[in-house]
Amino acid sequence: MNLKTNVAYCKGCGICVDFCPKQVLKLDDLGKITIAQEEECVRCGQCELRCPDYAIFVNQ
């Protein structure tokens, strides 16, 4: 698995979704981060870098 999320920390701001160049992430029905297309992840780290709540991590 390339990505790990901690939905308890996620406030649903959507910054990680906006910065993901491959559209790997999306917000679920509750407004929390979810991994929609993990196989498309290129491990750029933009989601982890931009998340103000440390709710998503990229495994290298």
PDB file of N, CA, C and O in Angstrom, chain B, residues numbered from 101:
ATOM      1  N   MET B 101       0.843  -1.186   0.000  1.00  0.00           N
ATOM      2  CA  MET B 101       0.000   0.000   0.000  1.00  0.00           C
ATOM      3  C   MET B 101       0.881   1.240   0.000  1.00  0.00           C
ATOM      4  O   MET B 101       1.805   1.344   0.807  1.00  0.00           O
ATOM      5  N   ASN B 102       0.609   2.165  -0.883  1.00  0.00           N
ATOM      6  CA  ASN B 102       1.383   3.390  -0.996  1.00  0.00           C
ATOM      7  C   ASN B 102       0.925   4.483  -0.059  1.00  0.00           C
ATOM      8  O   ASN B 102       1.735   5.276   0.421  1.00  0.00           O
ATOM      9  N   LEU B 103      -0.362   4.532   0.204  1.00  0.00           N
ATOM     10  CA  LEU B 103      -0.928   5.605   1.009  1.00  0.00           C
ATOM     11  C   LEU B 103      -1.575   5.079   2.273  1.00  0.00           C
ATOM     12  O   LEU B 103      -2.140   3.986   2.300  1.00  0.00           O
ATOM     13  N   LYS B 104      -1.481   5.882   3.319  1.00  0.00           N
ATOM     14  CA  LYS B 104      -2.192   5.585   4.559  1.00  0.00           C
ATOM     15  C   LYS B 104      -2.921   6.845   4.975  1.00  0.00           C
ATOM     16  O   LYS B 104      -2.393   7.953   4.872  1.00  0.00           O
ATOM     17  N   THR B 105      -4.143   6.656   5.446  1.00  0.00           N
ATOM     18  CA  THR B 105      -4.927   7.793   5.904  1.00  0.00           C
ATOM     19  C   THR B 105      -5.315   7.625   7.359  1.00  0.00           C
ATOM     20  O   THR B 105      -5.408   6.509   7.871  1.00  0.00           O
ATOM     21  N   ASN B 106      -5.538   8.740   8.007  1.00  0.00           N
ATOM     22  CA  ASN B 106      -6.051   8.749   9.363  1.00  0.00           C
ATOM     23  C   ASN B 106      -7.279   9.656   9.338  1.00  0.00           C
ATOM     24  O   ASN B 106      -7.177  10.866   9.544  1.00  0.00           O
ATOM     25  N   VAL B 107      -8.430   9.058   9.083  1.00  0.00           N
ATOM     26  CA  VAL B 107      -9.656   9.839   8.930  1.00  0.00           C
ATOM     27  C   VAL B 107     -10.046  10.576  10.211  1.00  0.00           C
ATOM     28  O   VAL B 107     -10.783  11.561  10.160  1.00  0.00           O
ATOM     29  N   ALA B 108      -9.560  10.107  11.347  1.00  0.00           N
ATOM     30  CA  ALA B 108      -9.854  10.812  12.601  1.00  0.00           C
ATOM     31  C   ALA B 108      -9.225  12.205  12.610  1.00  0.00           C
ATOM     32  O   ALA B 108      -9.736  13.110  13.270  1.00  0.00           O
ATOM     33  N   TYR B 109      -8.131  12.383  11.889  1.00  0.00           N
ATOM     34  CA  TYR B 109      -7.461  13.679  11.811  1.00  0.00           C
ATOM     35  C   TYR B 109      -8.012  14.549  10.682  1.00  0.00           C
ATOM     36  O   TYR B 109      -7.851  15.769  10.707  1.00  0.00           O
ATOM     37  N   CYS B 110      -8.652  13.940   9.706  1.00  0.00           N
ATOM     38  CA  CYS B 110      -9.115  14.650   8.514  1.00  0.00           C
ATOM     39  C   CYS B 110     -10.309  15.544   8.834  1.00  0.00           C
ATOM     40  O   CYS B 110     -11.295  15.095   9.419  1.00  0.00           O
ATOM     41  N   LYS B 111     -10.207  16.826   8.441  1.00  0.00           N
ATOM     42  CA  LYS B 111     -11.335  17.744   8.629  1.00  0.00           C
ATOM     43  C   LYS B 111     -12.096  17.976   7.331  1.00  0.00           C
ATOM     44  O   LYS B 111     -13.062  18.739   7.295  1.00  0.00           O
ATOM     45  N   GLY B 112     -11.651  17.306   6.258  1.00  0.00           N
ATOM     46  CA  GLY B 112     -12.373  17.382   4.992  1.00  0.00           C
ATOM     47  C   GLY B 112     -12.146  18.652   4.199  1.00  0.00           C
ATOM     48  O   GLY B 112     -13.032  19.083   3.461  1.00  0.00           O
ATOM     49  N   CYS B 113     -10.989  19.256   4.333  1.00  0.00           N
ATOM     50  CA  CYS B 113     -10.723  20.505   3.620  1.00  0.00           C
ATOM     51  C   CYS B 113     -10.546  20.298   2.117  1.00  0.00           C
ATOM     52  O   CYS B 113     -10.815  21.205   1.330  1.00  0.00           O
ATOM     53  N   GLY B 114     -10.097  19.113   1.716  1.00  0.00           N
ATOM     54  CA  GLY B 114      -9.945  18.803   0.300  1.00  0.00           C
ATOM     55  C   GLY B 114      -8.656  19.289  -0.334  1.00  0.00           C
ATOM     56  O   GLY B 114      -8.493  19.162  -1.548  1.00  0.00           O
ATOM     57  N   ILE B 115      -7.746  19.833   0.434  1.00  0.00           N
ATOM     58  CA  ILE B 115      -6.479  20.315  -0.108  1.00  0.00           C
ATOM     59  C   ILE B 115      -5.712  19.173  -0.774  1.00  0.00           C
ATOM     60  O   ILE B 115      -5.183  19.347  -1.872  1.00  0.00           O
ATOM     61  N   CYS B 116      -5.646  18.029  -0.137  1.00  0.00           N
ATOM     62  CA  CYS B 116      -4.919  16.891  -0.709  1.00  0.00           C
ATOM     63  C   CYS B 116      -5.538  16.448  -2.032  1.00  0.00           C
ATOM     64  O   CYS B 116      -4.821  16.079  -2.962  1.00  0.00           O
ATOM     65  N   VAL B 117      -6.850  16.483  -2.117  1.00  0.00           N
ATOM     66  CA  VAL B 117      -7.559  16.114  -3.347  1.00  0.00           C
ATOM     67  C   VAL B 117      -7.195  17.090  -4.457  1.00  0.00           C
ATOM     68  O   VAL B 117      -6.942  16.680  -5.590  1.00  0.00           O
ATOM     69  N   ASP B 118      -7.168  18.358  -4.139  1.00  0.00           N
ATOM     70  CA  ASP B 118      -6.870  19.395  -5.133  1.00  0.00           C
ATOM     71  C   ASP B 118      -5.437  19.318  -5.658  1.00  0.00           C
ATOM     72  O   ASP B 118      -5.195  19.595  -6.832  1.00  0.00           O
ATOM     73  N   PHE B 119      -4.496  18.948  -4.811  1.00  0.00           N
ATOM     74  CA  PHE B 119      -3.089  18.921  -5.209  1.00  0.00           C
ATOM     75  C   PHE B 119      -2.645  17.595  -5.815  1.00  0.00           C
ATOM     76  O   PHE B 119      -1.543  17.521  -6.359  1.00  0.00           O
ATOM     77  N   CYS B 120      -3.446  16.565  -5.743  1.00  0.00           N
ATOM     78  CA  CYS B 120      -3.059  15.261  -6.286  1.00  0.00           C
ATOM     79  C   CYS B 120      -3.055  15.312  -7.815  1.00  0.00           C
ATOM     80  O   CYS B 120      -4.105  15.520  -8.423  1.00  0.00           O
ATOM     81  N   PRO B 121      -1.882  15.124  -8.451  1.00  0.00           N
ATOM     82  CA  PRO B 121      -1.812  15.233  -9.904  1.00  0.00           C
ATOM     83  C   PRO B 121      -2.481  14.065 -10.641  1.00  0.00           C
ATOM     84  O   PRO B 121      -2.782  14.180 -11.829  1.00  0.00           O
ATOM     85  N   LYS B 122      -2.709  12.972  -9.965  1.00  0.00           N
ATOM     86  CA  LYS B 122      -3.283  11.778 -10.591  1.00  0.00           C
ATOM     87  C   LYS B 122      -4.715  11.502 -10.161  1.00  0.00           C
ATOM     88  O   LYS B 122      -5.285  10.478 -10.538  1.00  0.00           O
ATOM     89  N   GLN B 123      -5.302  12.391  -9.383  1.00  0.00           N
ATOM     90  CA  GLN B 123      -6.670  12.246  -8.893  1.00  0.00           C
ATOM     91  C   GLN B 123      -6.892  10.907  -8.178  1.00  0.00           C
ATOM     92  O   GLN B 123      -7.874  10.203  -8.413  1.00  0.00           O
ATOM     93  N   VAL B 124      -5.951  10.591  -7.307  1.00  0.00           N
ATOM     94  CA  VAL B 124      -5.995   9.351  -6.529  1.00  0.00           C
ATOM     95  C   VAL B 124      -6.970   9.465  -5.363  1.00  0.00           C
ATOM     96  O   VAL B 124      -7.564   8.470  -4.947  1.00  0.00           O
ATOM     97  N   LEU B 125      -7.133  10.662  -4.842  1.00  0.00           N
ATOM     98  CA  LEU B 125      -7.907  10.882  -3.625  1.00  0.00           C
ATOM     99  C   LEU B 125      -9.262  11.503  -3.907  1.00  0.00           C
ATOM    100  O   LEU B 125      -9.466  12.157  -4.930  1.00  0.00           O
ATOM    101  N   LYS B 126     -10.184  11.287  -2.980  1.00  0.00           N
ATOM    102  CA  LYS B 126     -11.478  11.962  -3.028  1.00  0.00           C
ATOM    103  C   LYS B 126     -12.026  12.045  -1.617  1.00  0.00           C
ATOM    104  O   LYS B 126     -11.541  11.369  -0.710  1.00  0.00           O
ATOM    105  N   LEU B 127     -13.033  12.872  -1.439  1.00  0.00           N
ATOM    106  CA  LEU B 127     -13.718  12.956  -0.154  1.00  0.00           C
ATOM    107  C   LEU B 127     -14.934  12.050  -0.215  1.00  0.00           C
ATOM    108  O   LEU B 127     -15.653  12.030  -1.214  1.00  0.00           O
ATOM    109  N   ASP B 128     -15.164  11.298   0.856  1.00  0.00           N
ATOM    110  CA  ASP B 128     -16.299  10.379   0.897  1.00  0.00           C
ATOM    111  C   ASP B 128     -17.585  11.121   1.258  1.00  0.00           C
ATOM    112  O   ASP B 128     -17.594  12.348   1.357  1.00  0.00           O
ATOM    113  N   ASP B 129     -18.647  10.385   1.450  1.00  0.00           N
ATOM    114  CA  ASP B 129     -19.948  10.977   1.752  1.00  0.00           C
ATOM    115  C   ASP B 129     -19.969  11.764   3.062  1.00  0.00           C
ATOM    116  O   ASP B 129     -20.811  12.641   3.255  1.00  0.00           O
ATOM    117  N   LEU B 130     -19.043  11.444   3.955  1.00  0.00           N
ATOM    118  CA  LEU B 130     -18.941  12.155   5.231  1.00  0.00           C
ATOM    119  C   LEU B 130     -17.953  13.316   5.165  1.00  0.00           C
ATOM    120  O   LEU B 130     -17.732  14.008   6.159  1.00  0.00           O
ATOM    121  N   GLY B 131     -17.359  13.527   3.983  1.00  0.00           N
ATOM    122  CA  GLY B 131     -16.408  14.610   3.817  1.00  0.00           C
ATOM    123  C   GLY B 131     -15.011  14.293   4.305  1.00  0.00           C
ATOM    124  O   GLY B 131     -14.220  15.201   4.560  1.00  0.00           O
ATOM    125  N   LYS B 132     -14.697  13.011   4.439  1.00  0.00           N
ATOM    126  CA  LYS B 132     -13.375  12.579   4.901  1.00  0.00           C
ATOM    127  C   LYS B 132     -12.584  12.004   3.731  1.00  0.00           C
ATOM    128  O   LYS B 132     -13.155  11.518   2.755  1.00  0.00           O
ATOM    129  N   ILE B 133     -11.266  12.068   3.846  1.00  0.00           N
ATOM    130  CA  ILE B 133     -10.393  11.593   2.779  1.00  0.00           C
ATOM    131  C   ILE B 133     -10.513  10.078   2.588  1.00  0.00           C
ATOM    132  O   ILE B 133     -10.605   9.313   3.548  1.00  0.00           O
ATOM    133  N   THR B 134     -10.509   9.682   1.330  1.00  0.00           N
ATOM    134  CA  THR B 134     -10.500   8.274   0.981  1.00  0.00           C
ATOM    135  C   THR B 134      -9.633   8.089  -0.256  1.00  0.00           C
ATOM    136  O   THR B 134      -9.488   9.005  -1.065  1.00  0.00           O
ATOM    137  N   ILE B 135      -9.067   6.919  -0.394  1.00  0.00           N
ATOM    138  CA  ILE B 135      -8.204   6.609  -1.531  1.00  0.00           C
ATOM    139  C   ILE B 135      -9.065   5.969  -2.605  1.00  0.00           C
ATOM    140  O   ILE B 135      -9.568   4.860  -2.425  1.00  0.00           O
ATOM    141  N   ALA B 136      -9.235   6.660  -3.713  1.00  0.00           N
ATOM    142  CA  ALA B 136     -10.133   6.208  -4.771  1.00  0.00           C
ATOM    143  C   ALA B 136      -9.425   5.334  -5.799  1.00  0.00           C
ATOM    144  O   ALA B 136      -9.995   4.350  -6.270  1.00  0.00           O
ATOM    145  N   GLN B 137      -8.183   5.682  -6.155  1.00  0.00           N
ATOM    146  CA  GLN B 137      -7.461   4.969  -7.207  1.00  0.00           C
ATOM    147  C   GLN B 137      -5.998   4.799  -6.809  1.00  0.00           C
ATOM    148  O   GLN B 137      -5.120   5.405  -7.422  1.00  0.00           O
ATOM    149  N   GLU B 138      -5.731   3.998  -5.810  1.00  0.00           N
ATOM    150  CA  GLU B 138      -4.373   3.867  -5.293  1.00  0.00           C
ATOM    151  C   GLU B 138      -3.379   3.401  -6.346  1.00  0.00           C
ATOM    152  O   GLU B 138      -2.209   3.783  -6.299  1.00  0.00           O
ATOM    153  N   GLU B 139      -3.818   2.591  -7.285  1.00  0.00           N
ATOM    154  CA  GLU B 139      -2.916   2.076  -8.313  1.00  0.00           C
ATOM    155  C   GLU B 139      -2.361   3.190  -9.211  1.00  0.00           C
ATOM    156  O   GLU B 139      -1.367   2.983  -9.906  1.00  0.00           O
ATOM    157  N   GLU B 140      -2.991   4.355  -9.199  1.00  0.00           N
ATOM    158  CA  GLU B 140      -2.535   5.498  -9.997  1.00  0.00           C
ATOM    159  C   GLU B 140      -1.524   6.379  -9.249  1.00  0.00           C
ATOM    160  O   GLU B 140      -0.925   7.274  -9.846  1.00  0.00           O
ATOM    161  N   CYS B 141      -1.335   6.135  -7.967  1.00  0.00           N
ATOM    162  CA  CYS B 141      -0.447   6.962  -7.154  1.00  0.00           C
ATOM    163  C   CYS B 141       0.998   6.869  -7.636  1.00  0.00           C
ATOM    164  O   CYS B 141       1.520   5.774  -7.848  1.00  0.00           O
ATOM    165  N   VAL B 142       1.647   8.035  -7.809  1.00  0.00           N
ATOM    166  CA  VAL B 142       3.042   8.095  -8.234  1.00  0.00           C
ATOM    167  C   VAL B 142       3.967   8.481  -7.071  1.00  0.00           C
ATOM    168  O   VAL B 142       5.153   8.737  -7.278  1.00  0.00           O
ATOM    169  N   ARG B 143       3.427   8.520  -5.868  1.00  0.00           N
ATOM    170  CA  ARG B 143       4.180   8.820  -4.645  1.00  0.00           C
ATOM    171  C   ARG B 143       4.883  10.175  -4.701  1.00  0.00           C
ATOM    172  O   ARG B 143       6.015  10.309  -4.235  1.00  0.00           O
ATOM    173  N   CYS B 144       4.227  11.160  -5.261  1.00  0.00           N
ATOM    174  CA  CYS B 144       4.829  12.493  -5.352  1.00  0.00           C
ATOM    175  C   CYS B 144       4.900  13.175  -3.983  1.00  0.00           C
ATOM    176  O   CYS B 144       5.756  14.030  -3.756  1.00  0.00           O
ATOM    177  N   GLY B 145       4.000  12.795  -3.076  1.00  0.00           N
ATOM    178  CA  GLY B 145       4.014  13.346  -1.727  1.00  0.00           C
ATOM    179  C   GLY B 145       3.277  14.659  -1.556  1.00  0.00           C
ATOM    180  O   GLY B 145       3.300  15.232  -0.466  1.00  0.00           O
ATOM    181  N   GLN B 146       2.626  15.153  -2.593  1.00  0.00           N
ATOM    182  CA  GLN B 146       1.931  16.435  -2.485  1.00  0.00           C
ATOM    183  C   GLN B 146       0.803  16.380  -1.453  1.00  0.00           C
ATOM    184  O   GLN B 146       0.568  17.356  -0.740  1.00  0.00           O
ATOM    185  N   CYS B 147       0.121  15.269  -1.373  1.00  0.00           N
ATOM    186  CA  CYS B 147      -0.969  15.145  -0.399  1.00  0.00           C
ATOM    187  C   CYS B 147      -0.438  15.254   1.030  1.00  0.00           C
ATOM    188  O   CYS B 147      -0.986  15.982   1.858  1.00  0.00           O
ATOM    189  N   GLU B 148       0.629  14.523   1.297  1.00  0.00           N
ATOM    190  CA  GLU B 148       1.227  14.543   2.636  1.00  0.00           C
ATOM    191  C   GLU B 148       1.801  15.925   2.954  1.00  0.00           C
ATOM    192  O   GLU B 148       1.635  16.425   4.066  1.00  0.00           O
ATOM    193  N   LEU B 149       2.460  16.530   2.001  1.00  0.00           N
ATOM    194  CA  LEU B 149       3.073  17.838   2.185  1.00  0.00           C
ATOM    195  C   LEU B 149       2.036  18.922   2.451  1.00  0.00           C
ATOM    196  O   LEU B 149       2.265  19.804   3.279  1.00  0.00           O
ATOM    197  N   ARG B 150       0.915  18.868   1.770  1.00  0.00           N
ATOM    198  CA  ARG B 150      -0.094  19.932   1.842  1.00  0.00           C
ATOM    199  C   ARG B 150      -1.129  19.746   2.948  1.00  0.00           C
ATOM    200  O   ARG B 150      -1.787  20.713   3.331  1.00  0.00           O
ATOM    201  N   CYS B 151      -1.291  18.531   3.470  1.00  0.00           N
ATOM    202  CA  CYS B 151      -2.318  18.277   4.477  1.00  0.00           C
ATOM    203  C   CYS B 151      -1.997  19.013   5.775  1.00  0.00           C
ATOM    204  O   CYS B 151      -0.969  18.746   6.396  1.00  0.00           O
ATOM    205  N   PRO B 152      -2.864  19.939   6.193  1.00  0.00           N
ATOM    206  CA  PRO B 152      -2.607  20.692   7.410  1.00  0.00           C
ATOM    207  C   PRO B 152      -2.877  19.880   8.690  1.00  0.00           C
ATOM    208  O   PRO B 152      -2.520  20.309   9.788  1.00  0.00           O
ATOM    209  N   ASP B 153      -3.500  18.722   8.539  1.00  0.00           N
ATOM    210  CA  ASP B 153      -3.880  17.933   9.708  1.00  0.00           C
ATOM    211  C   ASP B 153      -3.135  16.605   9.849  1.00  0.00           C
ATOM    212  O   ASP B 153      -3.456  15.805  10.728  1.00  0.00           O
ATOM    213  N   TYR B 154      -2.138  16.367   8.984  1.00  0.00           N
ATOM    214  CA  TYR B 154      -1.357  15.128   9.023  1.00  0.00           C
ATOM    215  C   TYR B 154      -2.250  13.895   8.928  1.00  0.00           C
ATOM    216  O   TYR B 154      -2.056  12.911   9.642  1.00  0.00           O
ATOM    217  N   ALA B 155      -3.226  13.969   8.039  1.00  0.00           N
ATOM    218  CA  ALA B 155      -4.211  12.884   7.901  1.00  0.00           C
ATOM    219  C   ALA B 155      -3.865  11.895   6.801  1.00  0.00           C
ATOM    220  O   ALA B 155      -4.557  10.889   6.648  1.00  0.00           O
ATOM    221  N   ILE B 156      -2.818  12.149   6.033  1.00  0.00           N
ATOM    222  CA  ILE B 156      -2.437  11.240   4.964  1.00  0.00           C
ATOM    223  C   ILE B 156      -0.930  11.130   4.875  1.00  0.00           C
ATOM    224  O   ILE B 156      -0.212  12.115   5.042  1.00  0.00           O
ATOM    225  N   PHE B 157      -0.454   9.915   4.607  1.00  0.00           N
ATOM    226  CA  PHE B 157       0.982   9.643   4.553  1.00  0.00           C
ATOM    227  C   PHE B 157       1.294   8.796   3.335  1.00  0.00           C
ATOM    228  O   PHE B 157       0.521   7.915   2.959  1.00  0.00           O
ATOM    229  N   VAL B 158       2.441   9.073   2.719  1.00  0.00           N
ATOM    230  CA  VAL B 158       2.908   8.309   1.565  1.00  0.00           C
ATOM    231  C   VAL B 158       4.010   7.386   2.033  1.00  0.00           C
ATOM    232  O   VAL B 158       5.003   7.841   2.601  1.00  0.00           O
ATOM    233  N   ASN B 159       3.847   6.096   1.801  1.00  0.00           N
ATOM    234  CA  ASN B 159       4.894   5.122   2.109  1.00  0.00           C
ATOM    235  C   ASN B 159       5.885   5.090   0.958  1.00  0.00           C
ATOM    236  O   ASN B 159       5.490   4.921  -0.195  1.00  0.00           O
ATOM    237  N   GLN B 160       7.139   5.246   1.250  1.00  0.00           N
ATOM    238  CA  GLN B 160       8.178   5.218   0.208  1.00  0.00           C
ATOM    239  C   GLN B 160       8.758   3.841   0.050  1.00  0.00           C
ATOM    240  O   GLN B 160       9.643   3.635  -0.780  1.00  0.00           O
TER     241      GLN B 160
END
